[in-house]
Amino acid sequence: MTVYTVNIPPVWNPSRQALNDILSAILAAFMANTPGVIRKYWSELPQSLTGEGPFVYQGPINETIVHDQGTRATTYNGYLGYVDVLADPQETNTRCNAFADYMREMFTFNARISVGSTGTGSTDAVLRETRLVDGPTELVQGNARLTDVRLEFEFNVLEGRN
């Protein structure tokens, strides 16, 4: 029987958690600077939607990993959903537009992110909004109709490996 030696990496990169942390920080800053547009942020879509709007939830985040001659490039793709009650269409539209406009600026101003490692040094990553989908999606629960605007993003992490 062949015995294989397993190499244990001296450091690991918590980039997936860093992405969650920066999204939370961006949304907390949004909520502090534009009151009334977002009431709550959920790390995933809650089971009950009534009475919570407007809120933002984090959709699934998928990873694509490419290895090439000592480097590893990890790209995370995901989205944030903005949900609002369609009681007053004009008011809802205004809040949806505020979310879209402000988040575009937040992603632009926070494009370069330093992702800490569990060892020495850090890795830089780029966060960018890739698309905003404004309808025709709606979430329906009971008699409640809610908007579901989706802000899609990409988070690119490039790491060197020796």
VMD Tcl script that builds the backbone (N, CA, C; Angstrom):
set m [mol new atoms 486]
animate dup $m
set s [atomselect $m all]
$s set {name element resname resid chain x y z} {
  {N N MET 1 A 0.836 -1.176 0.000}
  {CA C MET 1 A 0.000 0.000 0.000}
  {C C MET 1 A 0.889 1.250 0.000}
  {N N THR 2 A 0.559 2.178 -0.860}
  {CA C THR 2 A 1.308 3.423 -0.953}
  {C C THR 2 A 0.844 4.389 0.122}
  {N N VAL 3 A 1.824 5.020 0.773}
  {CA C VAL 3 A 1.513 6.020 1.788}
  {C C VAL 3 A 1.765 7.397 1.180}
  {N N TYR 4 A 0.773 8.250 1.238}
  {CA C TYR 4 A 0.883 9.594 0.690}
  {C C TYR 4 A 1.099 10.599 1.809}
  {N N THR 5 A 1.947 11.561 1.525}
  {CA C THR 5 A 2.169 12.646 2.471}
  {C C THR 5 A 1.166 13.752 2.161}
  {N N VAL 6 A 0.455 14.192 3.149}
  {CA C VAL 6 A -0.523 15.271 2.991}
  {C C VAL 6 A 0.117 16.565 3.452}
  {N N ASN 7 A 0.090 17.566 2.605}
  {CA C ASN 7 A 0.616 18.885 2.966}
  {C C ASN 7 A -0.487 19.708 3.618}
  {N N ILE 8 A -0.159 20.314 4.736}
  {CA C ILE 8 A -1.100 21.184 5.430}
  {C C ILE 8 A -0.699 22.628 5.118}
  {N N PRO 9 A -1.609 23.415 4.534}
  {CA C PRO 9 A -1.248 24.797 4.218}
  {C C PRO 9 A -0.990 25.601 5.493}
  {N N PRO 10 A 0.066 26.417 5.501}
  {CA C PRO 10 A 0.383 27.201 6.702}
  {C C PRO 10 A -0.628 28.330 6.953}
  {N N VAL 11 A -1.294 28.766 5.911}
  {CA C VAL 11 A -2.313 29.815 6.046}
  {C C VAL 11 A -3.506 29.434 5.182}
  {N N TRP 12 A -4.651 29.984 5.500}
  {CA C TRP 12 A -5.817 29.810 4.636}
  {C C TRP 12 A -6.484 31.155 4.507}
  {N N ASN 13 A -7.180 31.324 3.407}
  {CA C ASN 13 A -7.776 32.609 3.090}
  {C C ASN 13 A -9.282 32.564 3.333}
  {N N PRO 14 A -9.777 33.349 4.288}
  {CA C PRO 14 A -11.214 33.344 4.594}
  {C C PRO 14 A -12.010 34.275 3.676}
  {N N SER 15 A -11.795 34.177 2.358}
  {CA C SER 15 A -12.404 35.137 1.431}
  {C C SER 15 A -13.922 35.024 1.356}
  {N N ARG 16 A -14.477 33.847 1.516}
  {CA C ARG 16 A -15.938 33.706 1.467}
  {C C ARG 16 A -16.584 34.447 2.639}
  {N N GLN 17 A -16.003 34.294 3.840}
  {CA C GLN 17 A -16.532 35.021 4.997}
  {C C GLN 17 A -16.289 36.516 4.843}
  {N N ALA 18 A -15.149 36.899 4.272}
  {CA C ALA 18 A -14.876 38.320 4.043}
  {C C ALA 18 A -15.931 38.933 3.128}
  {N N LEU 19 A -16.358 38.195 2.112}
  {CA C LEU 19 A -17.414 38.680 1.222}
  {C C LEU 19 A -18.704 38.912 2.008}
  {N N ASN 20 A -19.095 37.967 2.847}
  {CA C ASN 20 A -20.285 38.146 3.678}
  {C C ASN 20 A -20.145 39.354 4.600}
  {N N ASP 21 A -18.962 39.533 5.181}
  {CA C ASP 21 A -18.733 40.656 6.093}
  {C C ASP 21 A -18.820 41.995 5.369}
  {N N ILE 22 A -18.242 42.093 4.170}
  {CA C ILE 22 A -18.278 43.373 3.442}
  {C C ILE 22 A -19.695 43.673 2.961}
  {N N LEU 23 A -20.443 42.667 2.526}
  {CA C LEU 23 A -21.839 42.900 2.139}
  {C C LEU 23 A -22.650 43.411 3.329}
  {N N SER 24 A -22.437 42.814 4.502}
  {CA C SER 24 A -23.127 43.271 5.711}
  {C C SER 24 A -22.742 44.706 6.051}
  {N N ALA 25 A -21.461 45.033 5.925}
  {CA C ALA 25 A -20.994 46.390 6.231}
  {C C ALA 25 A -21.559 47.416 5.240}
  {N N ILE 26 A -21.592 47.065 3.962}
  {CA C ILE 26 A -22.145 47.962 2.948}
  {C C ILE 26 A -23.625 48.218 3.224}
  {N N LEU 27 A -24.365 47.177 3.537}
  {CA C LEU 27 A -25.798 47.341 3.803}
  {C C LEU 27 A -26.050 48.097 5.108}
  {N N ALA 28 A -25.210 47.893 6.126}
  {CA C ALA 28 A -25.358 48.649 7.373}
  {C C ALA 28 A -25.113 50.135 7.118}
  {N N ALA 29 A -24.112 50.451 6.286}
  {CA C ALA 29 A -23.839 51.852 5.936}
  {C C ALA 29 A -25.000 52.440 5.136}
  {N N PHE 30 A -25.535 51.663 4.212}
  {CA C PHE 30 A -26.703 52.106 3.430}
  {C C PHE 30 A -27.857 52.445 4.366}
  {N N MET 31 A -28.166 51.532 5.296}
  {CA C MET 31 A -29.294 51.732 6.206}
  {C C MET 31 A -29.093 52.955 7.102}
  {N N ALA 32 A -27.852 53.221 7.514}
  {CA C ALA 32 A -27.563 54.375 8.364}
  {C C ALA 32 A -27.675 55.691 7.595}
  {N N ASN 33 A -27.341 55.666 6.301}
  {CA C ASN 33 A -27.306 56.899 5.507}
  {C C ASN 33 A -28.582 57.194 4.735}
  {N N THR 34 A -29.416 56.201 4.522}
  {CA C THR 34 A -30.676 56.406 3.800}
  {C C THR 34 A -31.805 55.708 4.549}
  {N N PRO 35 A -32.237 56.289 5.668}
  {CA C PRO 35 A -33.276 55.634 6.469}
  {C C PRO 35 A -34.584 55.460 5.695}
  {N N GLY 36 A -35.279 54.371 5.993}
  {CA C GLY 36 A -36.583 54.122 5.395}
  {C C GLY 36 A -36.564 53.321 4.109}
  {N N VAL 37 A -35.393 53.124 3.517}
  {CA C VAL 37 A -35.321 52.363 2.264}
  {C C VAL 37 A -35.181 50.873 2.566}
  {N N ILE 38 A -34.384 50.526 3.579}
  {CA C ILE 38 A -34.203 49.136 4.009}
  {C C ILE 38 A -34.479 49.080 5.506}
  {N N ARG 39 A -35.371 48.191 5.911}
  {CA C ARG 39 A -35.638 48.009 7.344}
  {C C ARG 39 A -34.788 46.901 7.950}
  {N N LYS 40 A -34.488 45.867 7.148}
  {CA C LYS 40 A -33.827 44.685 7.684}
  {C C LYS 40 A -32.954 44.055 6.605}
  {N N TYR 41 A -31.867 43.408 7.042}
  {CA C TYR 41 A -31.011 42.646 6.138}
  {C C TYR 41 A -30.985 41.208 6.628}
  {N N TRP 42 A -31.319 40.281 5.736}
  {CA C TRP 42 A -31.304 38.853 6.045}
  {C C TRP 42 A -30.168 38.191 5.264}
  {N N SER 43 A -29.447 37.275 5.895}
  {CA C SER 43 A -28.369 36.578 5.195}
  {C C SER 43 A -28.903 35.549 4.206}
  {N N GLU 44 A -30.200 35.290 4.257}
  {CA C GLU 44 A -30.866 34.469 3.245}
  {C C GLU 44 A -32.347 34.824 3.256}
  {N N LEU 45 A -33.073 34.393 2.255}
  {CA C LEU 45 A -34.492 34.724 2.143}
  {C C LEU 45 A -35.268 34.094 3.294}
  {N N PRO 46 A -35.975 34.913 4.095}
  {CA C PRO 46 A -36.736 34.349 5.218}
  {C C PRO 46 A -37.958 33.571 4.731}
  {N N GLN 47 A -38.454 32.679 5.573}
  {CA C GLN 47 A -39.620 31.884 5.197}
  {C C GLN 47 A -40.890 32.718 5.145}
  {N N SER 48 A -41.005 33.700 6.036}
  {CA C SER 48 A -42.186 34.550 6.061}
  {C C SER 48 A -41.811 35.939 5.574}
  {N N LEU 49 A -42.524 36.434 4.578}
  {CA C LEU 49 A -42.184 37.720 3.971}
  {C C LEU 49 A -43.113 38.846 4.404}
  {N N THR 50 A -44.242 38.571 4.956}
  {CA C THR 50 A -45.216 39.614 5.240}
  {C C THR 50 A -44.786 40.472 6.414}
  {N N GLY 51 A -44.989 41.773 6.278}
  {CA C GLY 51 A -44.725 42.714 7.354}
  {C C GLY 51 A -43.274 43.065 7.561}
  {N N GLU 52 A -42.379 42.543 6.755}
  {CA C GLU 52 A -40.951 42.801 6.944}
  {C C GLU 52 A -40.385 43.835 5.976}
  {N N GLY 53 A -41.099 44.119 4.897}
  {CA C GLY 53 A -40.542 44.977 3.857}
  {C C GLY 53 A -40.474 46.428 4.264}
  {N N PRO 54 A -39.644 47.184 3.635}
  {CA C PRO 54 A -38.660 46.713 2.665}
  {C C PRO 54 A -37.433 46.093 3.351}
  {N N PHE 55 A -36.919 45.008 2.750}
  {CA C PHE 55 A -35.734 44.374 3.298}
  {C C PHE 55 A -34.837 43.867 2.167}
  {N N VAL 56 A -33.616 43.528 2.528}
  {CA C VAL 56 A -32.648 42.958 1.585}
  {C C VAL 56 A -32.272 41.576 2.100}
  {N N TYR 57 A -32.192 40.631 1.187}
  {CA C TYR 57 A -31.712 39.297 1.539}
  {C C TYR 57 A -30.561 38.932 0.610}
  {N N GLN 58 A -29.697 38.075 1.111}
  {CA C GLN 58 A -28.570 37.595 0.319}
  {C C GLN 58 A -28.971 36.295 -0.345}
  {N N GLY 59 A -28.863 36.252 -1.666}
  {CA C GLY 59 A -29.144 35.036 -2.404}
  {C C GLY 59 A -27.958 34.086 -2.331}
  {N N PRO 60 A -28.031 32.973 -3.037}
  {CA C PRO 60 A -26.920 32.018 -3.037}
  {C C PRO 60 A -25.650 32.636 -3.616}
  {N N ILE 61 A -24.518 32.211 -3.110}
  {CA C ILE 61 A -23.221 32.646 -3.625}
  {C C ILE 61 A -22.509 31.406 -4.151}
  {N N ASN 62 A -22.154 31.428 -5.426}
  {CA C ASN 62 A -21.476 30.301 -6.065}
  {C C ASN 62 A -20.019 30.652 -6.324}
  {N N GLU 63 A -19.161 29.641 -6.296}
  {CA C GLU 63 A -17.728 29.828 -6.507}
  {C C GLU 63 A -17.274 29.128 -7.784}
  {N N THR 64 A -16.367 29.794 -8.491}
  {CA C THR 64 A -15.644 29.177 -9.598}
  {C C THR 64 A -14.160 29.334 -9.271}
  {N N ILE 65 A -13.417 28.237 -9.325}
  {CA C ILE 65 A -12.006 28.263 -8.952}
  {C C ILE 65 A -11.170 27.802 -10.135}
  {N N VAL 66 A -10.121 28.577 -10.447}
  {CA C VAL 66 A -9.200 28.233 -11.527}
  {C C VAL 66 A -7.781 28.237 -10.972}
  {N N HIS 67 A -7.037 27.160 -11.214}
  {CA C HIS 67 A -5.649 27.058 -10.794}
  {C C HIS 67 A -4.770 27.158 -12.036}
  {N N ASP 68 A -3.682 27.951 -11.927}
  {CA C ASP 68 A -2.779 28.095 -13.071}
  {C C ASP 68 A -1.392 28.468 -12.582}
  {N N GLN 69 A -0.430 27.591 -12.706}
  {CA C GLN 69 A 0.984 27.826 -12.435}
  {C C GLN 69 A 1.228 28.623 -11.159}
  {N N GLY 70 A 0.789 28.099 -10.050}
  {CA C GLY 70 A 1.081 28.717 -8.765}
  {C C GLY 70 A 0.102 29.774 -8.307}
  {N N THR 71 A -0.951 30.004 -9.060}
  {CA C THR 71 A -1.964 30.951 -8.604}
  {C C THR 71 A -3.321 30.257 -8.530}
  {N N ARG 72 A -4.160 30.806 -7.717}
  {CA C ARG 72 A -5.535 30.331 -7.636}
  {C C ARG 72 A -6.428 31.558 -7.748}
  {N N ALA 73 A -7.320 31.527 -8.699}
  {CA C ALA 73 A -8.289 32.608 -8.865}
  {C C ALA 73 A -9.658 32.063 -8.474}
  {N N THR 74 A -10.275 32.708 -7.487}
  {CA C THR 74 A -11.605 32.306 -7.047}
  {C C THR 74 A -12.566 33.433 -7.374}
  {N N THR 75 A -13.631 33.124 -8.083}
  {CA C THR 75 A -14.655 34.110 -8.406}
  {C C THR 75 A -15.955 33.674 -7.741}
  {N N TYR 76 A -16.499 34.568 -6.943}
  {CA C TYR 76 A -17.782 34.344 -6.275}
  {C C TYR 76 A -18.841 35.139 -7.034}
  {N N ASN 77 A -19.937 34.508 -7.371}
  {CA C ASN 77 A -21.065 35.180 -8.013}
  {C C ASN 77 A -22.287 34.997 -7.131}
  {N N GLY 78 A -23.025 36.080 -6.941}
  {CA C GLY 78 A -24.222 36.000 -6.122}
  {C C GLY 78 A -25.116 37.194 -6.371}
  {N N TYR 79 A -26.102 37.352 -5.516}
  {CA C TYR 79 A -26.973 38.514 -5.649}
  {C C TYR 79 A -27.573 38.895 -4.312}
  {N N LEU 80 A -27.983 40.151 -4.245}
  {CA C LEU 80 A -28.761 40.674 -3.135}
  {C C LEU 80 A -30.149 40.958 -3.676}
  {N N GLY 81 A -31.154 40.529 -2.972}
  {CA C GLY 81 A -32.530 40.801 -3.382}
  {C C GLY 81 A -33.105 41.929 -2.542}
  {N N TYR 82 A -33.752 42.883 -3.184}
  {CA C TYR 82 A -34.433 43.971 -2.483}
  {C C TYR 82 A -35.928 43.711 -2.572}
  {N N VAL 83 A -36.575 43.530 -1.433}
  {CA C VAL 83 A -37.992 43.175 -1.392}
  {C C VAL 83 A -38.772 44.299 -0.737}
  {N N ASP 84 A -39.853 44.695 -1.395}
  {CA C ASP 84 A -40.711 45.751 -0.862}
  {C C ASP 84 A -42.165 45.388 -1.144}
  {N N VAL 85 A -43.060 45.845 -0.285}
  {CA C VAL 85 A -44.486 45.599 -0.441}
  {C C VAL 85 A -45.037 46.523 -1.519}
  {N N LEU 86 A -45.900 45.990 -2.374}
  {CA C LEU 86 A -46.458 46.786 -3.473}
  {C C LEU 86 A -47.766 47.473 -3.066}
  {N N ALA 87 A -47.775 48.117 -1.901}
  {CA C ALA 87 A -48.991 48.818 -1.456}
  {C C ALA 87 A -49.184 50.110 -2.247}
  {N N ASP 88 A -48.127 50.902 -2.367}
  {CA C ASP 88 A -48.152 52.150 -3.130}
  {C C ASP 88 A -47.057 52.044 -4.203}
  {N N PRO 89 A -47.435 51.761 -5.457}
  {CA C PRO 89 A -46.429 51.519 -6.497}
  {C C PRO 89 A -45.418 52.661 -6.665}
  {N N GLN 90 A -45.844 53.915 -6.556}
  {CA C GLN 90 A -44.918 55.037 -6.724}
  {C C GLN 90 A -43.880 55.064 -5.595}
  {N N GLU 91 A -44.341 54.871 -4.367}
  {CA C GLU 91 A -43.432 54.864 -3.218}
  {C C GLU 91 A -42.467 53.682 -3.307}
  {N N THR 92 A -42.987 52.527 -3.687}
  {CA C THR 92 A -42.150 51.333 -3.848}
  {C C THR 92 A -41.109 51.554 -4.936}
  {N N ASN 93 A -41.519 52.130 -6.058}
  {CA C ASN 93 A -40.601 52.399 -7.159}
  {C C ASN 93 A -39.496 53.362 -6.721}
  {N N THR 94 A -39.858 54.379 -5.950}
  {CA C THR 94 A -38.861 55.339 -5.466}
  {C C THR 94 A -37.838 54.653 -4.568}
  {N N ARG 95 A -38.291 53.778 -3.680}
  {CA C ARG 95 A -37.362 53.058 -2.800}
  {C C ARG 95 A -36.490 52.094 -3.600}
  {N N CYS 96 A -37.075 51.400 -4.578}
  {CA C CYS 96 A -36.288 50.486 -5.426}
  {C C CYS 96 A -35.201 51.243 -6.184}
  {N N ASN 97 A -35.550 52.410 -6.705}
  {CA C ASN 97 A -34.569 53.227 -7.418}
  {C C ASN 97 A -33.474 53.729 -6.477}
  {N N ALA 98 A -33.847 54.114 -5.248}
  {CA C ALA 98 A -32.848 54.554 -4.269}
  {C C ALA 98 A -31.887 53.410 -3.951}
  {N N PHE 99 A -32.434 52.202 -3.778}
  {CA C PHE 99 A -31.582 51.036 -3.533}
  {C C PHE 99 A -30.617 50.824 -4.701}
  {N N ALA 100 A -31.127 50.838 -5.920}
  {CA C ALA 100 A -30.299 50.599 -7.114}
  {C C ALA 100 A -29.206 51.659 -7.247}
  {N N ASP 101 A -29.582 52.925 -7.122}
  {CA C ASP 101 A -28.610 54.015 -7.299}
  {C C ASP 101 A -27.548 54.020 -6.212}
  {N N TYR 102 A -27.977 53.900 -4.961}
  {CA C TYR 102 A -27.028 53.976 -3.855}
  {C C TYR 102 A -26.104 52.766 -3.845}
  {N N MET 103 A -26.637 51.585 -4.097}
  {CA C MET 103 A -25.797 50.393 -4.087}
  {C C MET 103 A -24.774 50.411 -5.221}
  {N N ARG 104 A -25.140 50.959 -6.384}
  {CA C ARG 104 A -24.170 51.093 -7.481}
  {C C ARG 104 A -22.973 51.914 -7.014}
  {N N GLU 105 A -23.255 53.011 -6.313}
  {CA C GLU 105 A -22.173 53.855 -5.795}
  {C C GLU 105 A -21.377 53.137 -4.697}
  {N N MET 106 A -22.067 52.416 -3.820}
  {CA C MET 106 A -21.365 51.695 -2.750}
  {C C MET 106 A -20.421 50.641 -3.319}
  {N N PHE 107 A -20.846 49.926 -4.351}
  {CA C PHE 107 A -19.972 48.929 -4.965}
  {C C PHE 107 A -18.794 49.597 -5.663}
  {N N THR 108 A -19.022 50.744 -6.303}
  {CA C THR 108 A -17.940 51.449 -6.985}
  {C C THR 108 A -16.907 51.975 -5.991}
  {N N PHE 109 A -17.365 52.559 -4.897}
  {CA C PHE 109 A -16.458 53.137 -3.913}
  {C C PHE 109 A -15.775 52.089 -3.041}
  {N N ASN 110 A -16.263 50.870 -3.044}
  {CA C ASN 110 A -15.684 49.790 -2.236}
  {C C ASN 110 A -15.241 48.629 -3.107}
  {N N ALA 111 A -14.713 48.938 -4.285}
  {CA C ALA 111 A -14.355 47.892 -5.248}
  {C C ALA 111 A -13.173 47.045 -4.795}
  {N N ARG 112 A -12.161 47.664 -4.202}
  {CA C ARG 112 A -10.972 46.914 -3.779}
  {C C ARG 112 A -11.092 46.570 -2.307}
  {N N ILE 113 A -11.008 45.285 -2.015}
  {CA C ILE 113 A -11.178 44.777 -0.659}
  {C C ILE 113 A -9.915 44.018 -0.272}
  {N N SER 114 A -9.399 44.277 0.919}
  {CA C SER 114 A -8.278 43.507 1.430}
  {C C SER 114 A -8.842 42.340 2.226}
  {N N VAL 115 A -8.562 41.138 1.767}
  {CA C VAL 115 A -9.066 39.930 2.415}
  {C C VAL 115 A -7.953 39.392 3.300}
  {N N GLY 116 A -8.167 39.365 4.592}
  {CA C GLY 116 A -7.149 38.886 5.524}
  {C C GLY 116 A -6.942 37.389 5.422}
  {N N SER 117 A -5.736 36.949 5.736}
  {CA C SER 117 A -5.419 35.525 5.794}
  {C C SER 117 A -5.306 35.123 7.250}
  {N N THR 118 A -5.323 33.838 7.506}
  {CA C THR 118 A -5.159 33.359 8.869}
  {C C THR 118 A -3.682 33.240 9.214}
  {N N GLY 119 A -2.836 33.785 8.406}
  {CA C GLY 119 A -1.397 33.818 8.672}
  {C C GLY 119 A -0.904 35.232 8.463}
  {N N THR 120 A 0.214 35.371 7.800}
  {CA C THR 120 A 0.757 36.703 7.561}
  {C C THR 120 A 0.285 37.225 6.212}
  {N N GLY 121 A 0.207 38.531 6.102}
  {CA C GLY 121 A -0.157 39.160 4.837}
  {C C GLY 121 A -1.647 39.124 4.571}
  {N N SER 122 A -2.015 39.672 3.426}
  {CA C SER 122 A -3.419 39.671 3.027}
  {C C SER 122 A -3.494 39.566 1.512}
  {N N THR 123 A -4.670 39.312 1.020}
  {CA C THR 123 A -4.919 39.176 -0.408}
  {C C THR 123 A -5.919 40.239 -0.813}
  {N N ASP 124 A -5.682 40.863 -1.953}
  {CA C ASP 124 A -6.636 41.846 -2.444}
  {C C ASP 124 A -7.677 41.159 -3.313}
  {N N ALA 125 A -8.868 41.712 -3.283}
  {CA C ALA 125 A -9.969 41.190 -4.081}
  {C C ALA 125 A -10.740 42.362 -4.678}
  {N N VAL 126 A -11.498 42.087 -5.707}
  {CA C VAL 126 A -12.296 43.117 -6.371}
  {C C VAL 126 A -13.770 42.714 -6.287}
  {N N LEU 127 A -14.579 43.640 -5.771}
  {CA C LEU 127 A -16.022 43.449 -5.668}
  {C C LEU 127 A -16.678 44.389 -6.661}
  {N N ARG 128 A -17.555 43.842 -7.511}
  {CA C ARG 128 A -18.218 44.719 -8.476}
  {C C ARG 128 A -19.644 44.258 -8.734}
  {N N GLU 129 A -20.496 45.257 -8.924}
  {CA C GLU 129 A -21.864 44.969 -9.335}
  {C C GLU 129 A -21.820 44.618 -10.810}
  {N N THR 130 A -22.481 43.533 -11.196}
  {CA C THR 130 A -22.456 43.122 -12.599}
  {C C THR 130 A -23.775 43.381 -13.312}
  {N N ARG 131 A -24.874 43.476 -12.535}
  {CA C ARG 131 A -26.172 43.652 -13.183}
  {C C ARG 131 A -27.244 43.939 -12.129}
  {N N LEU 132 A -28.238 44.691 -12.517}
  {CA C LEU 132 A -29.418 44.898 -11.681}
  {C C LEU 132 A -30.621 44.424 -12.473}
  {N N VAL 133 A -31.385 43.513 -11.885}
  {CA C VAL 133 A -32.574 42.974 -12.539}
  {C C VAL 133 A -33.780 43.574 -11.827}
  {N N ASP 134 A -34.496 44.459 -12.526}
  {CA C ASP 134 A -35.650 45.150 -11.944}
  {C C ASP 134 A -36.914 44.598 -12.574}
  {N N GLY 135 A -37.374 43.475 -12.041}
  {CA C GLY 135 A -38.594 42.866 -12.559}
  {C C GLY 135 A -38.325 42.041 -13.794}
  {N N PRO 136 A -39.315 41.369 -14.230}
  {CA C PRO 136 A -40.693 41.364 -13.769}
  {C C PRO 136 A -40.936 40.436 -12.588}
  {N N THR 137 A -39.884 40.113 -11.825}
  {CA C THR 137 A -40.066 39.157 -10.729}
  {C C THR 137 A -40.835 39.775 -9.571}
  {N N GLU 138 A -41.670 38.972 -8.958}
  {CA C GLU 138 A -42.395 39.340 -7.752}
  {C C GLU 138 A -42.450 38.127 -6.860}
  {N N LEU 139 A -42.402 38.374 -5.562}
  {CA C LEU 139 A -42.621 37.312 -4.587}
  {C C LEU 139 A -44.060 37.433 -4.117}
  {N N VAL 140 A -44.750 36.321 -3.998}
  {CA C VAL 140 A -46.138 36.320 -3.532}
  {C C VAL 140 A -46.230 35.398 -2.338}
  {N N GLN 141 A -46.828 35.915 -1.266}
  {CA C GLN 141 A -47.068 35.088 -0.096}
  {C C GLN 141 A -48.447 35.457 0.444}
  {N N GLY 142 A -49.376 34.537 0.370}
  {CA C GLY 142 A -50.753 34.838 0.755}
  {C C GLY 142 A -51.319 35.904 -0.168}
  {N N ASN 143 A -51.854 36.970 0.411}
  {CA C ASN 143 A -52.376 38.082 -0.379}
  {C C ASN 143 A -51.327 39.158 -0.653}
  {N N ALA 144 A -50.133 39.005 -0.088}
  {CA C ALA 144 A -49.092 40.021 -0.240}
  {C C ALA 144 A -48.309 39.818 -1.532}
  {N N ARG 145 A -48.191 40.888 -2.306}
  {CA C ARG 145 A -47.328 40.902 -3.499}
  {C C ARG 145 A -46.147 41.804 -3.183}
  {N N LEU 146 A -44.947 41.305 -3.437}
  {CA C LEU 146 A -43.748 42.057 -3.108}
  {C C LEU 146 A -42.828 42.137 -4.321}
  {N N THR 147 A -42.116 43.253 -4.450}
  {CA C THR 147 A -41.118 43.360 -5.512}
  {C C THR 147 A -39.942 42.468 -5.165}
  {N N ASP 148 A -39.123 42.140 -6.130}
  {CA C ASP 148 A -37.890 41.399 -5.885}
  {C C ASP 148 A -36.846 41.894 -6.881}
  {N N VAL 149 A -36.271 43.051 -6.591}
  {CA C VAL 149 A -35.192 43.612 -7.413}
  {C C VAL 149 A -33.908 42.886 -7.018}
  {N N ARG 150 A -33.148 42.415 -8.009}
  {CA C ARG 150 A -31.915 41.684 -7.708}
  {C C ARG 150 A -30.695 42.438 -8.197}
  {N N LEU 151 A -29.755 42.642 -7.279}
  {CA C LEU 151 A -28.469 43.231 -7.607}
  {C C LEU 151 A -27.458 42.084 -7.666}
  {N N GLU 152 A -26.944 41.809 -8.854}
  {CA C GLU 152 A -25.988 40.713 -9.019}
  {C C GLU 152 A -24.574 41.260 -8.887}
  {N N PHE 153 A -23.695 40.464 -8.277}
  {CA C PHE 153 A -22.325 40.921 -8.048}
  {C C PHE 153 A -21.334 39.801 -8.313}
  {N N GLU 154 A -20.072 40.226 -8.410}
  {CA C GLU 154 A -18.954 39.308 -8.607}
  {C C GLU 154 A -17.834 39.740 -7.668}
  {N N PHE 155 A -17.193 38.789 -7.040}
  {CA C PHE 155 A -16.096 39.037 -6.105}
  {C C PHE 155 A -14.931 38.183 -6.563}
  {N N ASN 156 A -13.854 38.812 -7.030}
  {CA C ASN 156 A -12.694 38.103 -7.586}
  {C C ASN 156 A -11.525 38.153 -6.619}
  {N N VAL 157 A -11.001 36.983 -6.281}
  {CA C VAL 157 A -9.862 36.874 -5.379}
  {C C VAL 157 A -8.750 36.137 -6.132}
  {N N LEU 158 A -7.570 36.758 -6.234}
  {CA C LEU 158 A -6.417 36.143 -6.898}
  {C C LEU 158 A -5.330 35.950 -5.864}
  {N N GLU 159 A -4.898 34.697 -5.694}
  {CA C GLU 159 A -3.891 34.376 -4.692}
  {C C GLU 159 A -2.705 33.687 -5.343}
  {N N GLY 160 A -1.520 33.992 -4.875}
  {CA C GLY 160 A -0.331 33.286 -5.305}
  {C C GLY 160 A -0.048 32.119 -4.376}
  {N N ARG 161 A 0.472 31.049 -4.932}
  {CA C ARG 161 A 0.823 29.869 -4.130}
  {C C ARG 161 A 2.219 29.420 -4.548}
  {N N ASN 162 A 3.033 29.072 -3.576}
  {CA C ASN 162 A 4.373 28.537 -3.880}
  {C C ASN 162 A 4.393 27.044 -3.635}
}
mol reanalyze $m
mol bondsrecalc $m
mol representation Tube
mol addrep $m
